[in-house]
Amino acid sequence: MILHLRADTVSLVVDARDLPTVVHWGAPLGELSEEDLVTIADGVVPPVANNAPDVPVPIALLPSARQGYPGRPGLRGHRDGVDWLPTLRLISVRHNGSTATFELAGTVRVSSTVELSPSGVLRLRHVVTNDGTEPYVVDGVEAALPVPAQATELMDFTGRWVREKHPQRRSFDPGSWVREGRRGRTGHDATPAILAGTAGFGFRAGEVWAVHVAWSGNHVTYAERVHEGRGVLGGGEVLTSGEVVLAPGETYESPWLYAAYSAAGVDGISSAFHTWMRARDTHPARPRPVVLNTWEAVYFDHDLDRLRGLADVAARTGVERFVLDDGWFRHRRDDHAGLGDWYVDEGVWPAGLAPLIEHVTGLGMEFGIWVEPEMVNPDSDLYRAHPDWVLAPGDGTLPPPSRNQQVLDLANADAFAYLLDRLDELLRDNDIAFLKWDHNRDLIAAGHGGRPGVHEQTLAAYRLFDELRARHPGVEIESCSSGGARTDLEILARTDRVWASDCNDALERQTIQRWTALLLPLELIGAHVGPPRSHTTARTQDLSFRVATALFGHFGIEWDIASASAADQEALAEAVAFYKELRPLLHKGMLVRGDHPDPSATVTGVVARDSAVFAYAQLTSSAHAVPPPVRLPGLDPDRRYEVTPVFPAGRPAVRQAGPPDEATRVLTGRALAEVGVRVPVLMPEQAWLLRLTAT
């Protein structure tokens, strides 16, 4: 059997006459007969290479040395040193529309599932079952997809705290490029995806193939080109020795490997993922409320009168959700103590949280609150009572301290029950609409019951999210992990947005948000207007630039606006009103990013049927006295658009004005994409916003 799964933008052809093997993943192939599929499958069988097996070697969905594949195996495991290379045979295929499941049997049983969504997002996983009579140790299960020879360049991402998701490129040469995350969470330095593409691929040009591992624990994503030239993208969970041991009849599910193909550059990859995410049943349905988070406004200074005053200004500004950050629970006057003691601090809040919550909701805003359930401070009542609830190697020692924290072992049933009870009571007894759920340290030397514990910890964290959401379905949750350290698609199956970074510096945010949006639509990316002087970088930036940056996300504020000038408060209120007006466009339209020739600037837009908005951001000084025209991609080429500069938070600083910089111009979408428009020569760290309306 040869299967052809199709979407408008992609075709997937799987040869299941033996072990299932992808023979085409890429450009749509149109209608194909069974004879056509056989011809295609037979035509891509590679010739026998010198010093290789005497039969053609396939790259199966589960690559194996059993078939002679010399690269990274899809299944690694054993039974006390034997059955390390299982012999598998295809026993059945279930095909229903866009989904196919292949059952393989041998010394273990493997069920491989492939799904292709209408948007073109492909996902696949393997389920391994121990059919034997002895335990089977799983060392690794990874899914793989071949990419064609024209994919000659790789892009992935690196980062650190407050500087997440920076791209890096390299040639797709023979050998393996392996990105492993061993931090117990997705990680600041983790790549959200590995992209392979044709030479020089950009946002709007070139063929691109991309894969993402949807897993919030240890994981690997890799690109591999074997010696005869074939390329593979793949990934899965990183398992520590002995972490998963299957008793007879037990199963292990690999994480979903998500993948997408685009014939029109990186924006095509983003379009596929954004469309897929917006079609989920769990995707936020109502407009994304304007948020004010109190962290950079008050830090640990939780004074009721001050917070009421901040809420008053927030309400006048147009804020719709007021979030109380760290510091509300027992013993939490700084970050050295209190984590785990999830009871309202009676010394700071003698009447509980009700006086603040009632004030906030009385102003017409929702109330949200910060929690970090998976962590514990050694200086806490919880730790003093239950030091055995901490993830640890099991030899009587603790993992190295980090941020004055250790990690609670959620696979411990008592620890899990305690956290669920505390969070459930917090939400049951208070009018809370939103949880900012933080996760502020890596899982290092993390053991459970004397064995490695990250796998079970990750699954238990998912269960905690799931149970809490089942009990409180109206409460939204943000995944915050020291900022952008837990932003994978599996955590987003349980949360309503991510905090992209702890950095509110708009210059840093330009890159962070640009690439967080590779997979996530803007409405899922928390983006806040910070104070004039950045908490994390000490840069000082104009309000107009901070606003223009935060608009391209789930807009919010993280700033003591009660102490801001009257002029800044008024300008911020105008910006909030502008965001609310643009919200349907920003959060339902198509994200487009221009391949601007000047690396000192970026072009970002969102395009819908009858309207669009674009930001030209001048990041640094240009090498050119006069930057090139700004081309606006993604528009209907045959429609005419009015193009008008807008200034929702004040005018940006201009080094040199051009001719009719503020005039409304009318041009076709084709002319705007190919010729573009002139904008003023901006100072660094400034942005020029353009609003487009189809005539």
Residue, then its C-alpha position, 0 to 999 in steps of 0.5 A: m500500500i502507498l498512501h497519499l495524504r494531501a493538503d492545499t500546500v503539501s503532499l505526503v507520500v508514504d510507501a507502506r509496502d514494507l516498513p512505512t517510509v516517506v518517499h515525498w514530503g513537500a510540494p503538492l502533487g495533485e491527483l495521483s493514481e495508484e500506478d502513479l504512486v508506485t512509480i514515484a515510490d519506485g523512482v526514489v529508491p536510491p541505488v546501492a552505494n559502494n561499501a553499503p548493503d547490497v540492497p537499497v536502504p530506506i529511511a523509514l519513519l522509524p529508521s533502523a540499522r536492521q534495514g542498513y540505515p547508517g544514521r541516527p536510529g529511531l528506536r533504541g532499547h534492550r532487554d538486559g542487553v539483548d533485543w537491542l535491534p528489534t526485527l519489525r514487520l508491518i502487520s496492518v495499516r489503518h487509513n482514514g482521510s488525513t490520518a494513517t496508523f501503521e502497526l509494526a510487530g516483532t520483539v516489541r510492538v510499534s504503532s506509528t501515526v501520521e496526521l496531516s491537517p488542512s493547514g499543512v501541519l504534519r505530526l507523527r509519533h510512535v507508541v512502543t509496547n512491550d509484548g515480551t515477558e521481560p522488562y524492556v528498557v527504552d533508551g530513545v524513540e524518535a520520529a524522522l522525515p526525509v528532506p530532498a537534496q535541494a534543502t542545502e541550508l539549516m536554520d535553528f535558534t539559540g538564546r539565554w534568559v532575556r535574549e531568547k530565540h535568536p536565529q543561526r544559519r549553517s550549511f546542511d553538510p554531511g553529518s549531524w547537527v543535534r540540538e539537545g535540551r537537558r534542562g528538564r524544561t523546554g529551555h531558553d537555549a532550545t531551538p523551537a524548530i530546525l528549518a532546512g531550506t533552499a539556498g538563501f531562503g527567507f521569510r517570503a522566498g525559498e522552499v522550507w521544511a521545518v520540524h518541532v518536538a512538542w515536549s516540555g522536558n528533555h528533548v532532541t531535534y536534529a538534522e542529519r545528512v548521511h554519507e550518500g547525501r540524503g537528508v533527514l529532520g527528526g526529533g523526540e524525547v531525551l531519556t536518561s538511562g533507566e528512565v523508562v523501563l516497560a514492564p510486559g504490556e506497558t507502553y511508551e508514547s513518543p512526543w509528537l513531532y510537528a512538521a511543515y513545508s512551505a514553497a514560499g519561505v518561512d512565512g509559509i511555515s508560520s502560516a501553516f502553524h498559525t492556521w492549525m493552532r487557531a483551529r484547535d478547540t482549546h484556542p482562546a476564543r474571546p478577544r485577548p484582554v489588555v493586561l497590566n502585570t504588577w511585577e515591574a511596577v511594585y516587585f515584592d512591595h505588596d501594599l494594598d493602597r498602592l495596588r489599588g491606586l495602580a488599579d485605578v490608573a490601569a482602569r482609566t488607561g483601558v486595562e482589562r486584566f490586572v495581574l498580581d505578581d510574585g509576593w502575595f503568599r506566606h514568607r515571600r518578601d523576597d525570592h529566598a523564601g516561601l515557595g511552596d507555602w501557597y497560603v495568602d500571607e496574613g501579615v501582608w493581606p490580613a483580610g485576604l486578597a478579597p479587598l484588592i480583588e473586589h476593587v479590581t473587579g469593581l473597576g471592570m477588570e479581571f483579576g489574575i495572580w502569579v504562581e510557581p507550583e513546581m518549585v519550593n524554597p528550602d526556606s519554607d514550611l513545606y520543605r521543612a515538613h517534607p524534604d523528601w518531596v524534592l526531585a533529587p538523585g536519591d543518594g541523600t544529596l540535593p541538586p545544586p541550588s538555583r535561584n534559592q529553589q529546588v523542584l517538587d517531585l510531582a510524580n510523588a502522589d502526596a506532593f501532587a495532591y498538595l499542590l492540586d489542593r492549594l491551587d484548587e482552593l486558591l481559585r475556588d475561594n477567590d474571583i481569579a480569572f488568570l494564572k501566570w504560571d512560572h517555572n524558574r529553574d532547570l531540572i538538574a540531577a532530578g531523580h524520582g525514587g532513585r531513578p531519573g525523574v524528568h520524564e515522569q515529572t513532565l507527565a505529572a506537570y501535564r496532569l496537574f494542568d489538565e486537572l486544574r483546568a477541568r475543575h476551573p475551565g474558565v480560568e486562563i493560564e499563561s506559561c511563564s518559565s523565567g520568560g520564554a523557557r517553556t513555549d513548546l506546542e505540548i504546554l500550549a495544549r494546556t495554556d492560553r498564552v506564553w510569556a515570551s521573555d522576562c525582558n521588556d526592552a523593546l529592542e530585544r523584544q523585536t527579535i524575541q517576538r519575531w521568532t517566537a511567532l515562527l510557530l505561535p500566532l500573535e494572540l498567544i505571545g505575551a508582549h508588554v509595554g515596559p517602563p522607560r528604562s528597561h529593568t533587564t538591560a537599562r536601555t531607555q526607549d521612547l513610548s512610541f517604540r515600546v508600544a509599536t513593539a508590544l502591539f504585535g502580540h498579546f498587548g499588555i503593560e508592565w510598568d508603574i503607570a501610576s507614577a508616569s507623567a500625565a502625558d505618558q498616561e494619556a498616550l498609553a490610553e490612546a495606544v490601548a484604544f488603538y490595540k483594541e481597535l486593531r485586535p481583530l486584525l492582529h489576532k486573526g490576520m496573516l502574519v507577514r515579515g519582509d525580507h528587508p535588504d537593510p539588516s538594521a531594520t525589520v518589516t513586520g505586518v498583519v494582513a487580512r482581507d480588507s485591511a493591514v498594519f505594518a511596522y517598520a522598526q529601525l533597530t540600529s543605525s543604518a550603514h546607508a544615509v538613505p535606507p531603501p523603500v519599505r516593501l509591504p508583502g502579503l497584500d492582494p496584488d490586484r486591490r488598491y490600498e490607502v496607506t496612512p502613517v499612524f502614531p498611537a503613542g506619539r511620533p517616532a524620532v526622525r533623523q531626516a524627513g522625506p517628501p510626503d511622509e505623513a500623507t495617505r497614499v493609494l497603491t495596488g498591493r502589487a506595487l506596495a510589495e514590489v516597489g514599496v513606500r518611503v518612510p522617514v530616516l528614523m533614529p535607532e530604536q524607533a518604529w513607523l506604523l502604517r495602517l492599510t485599508a482596501t479601497 
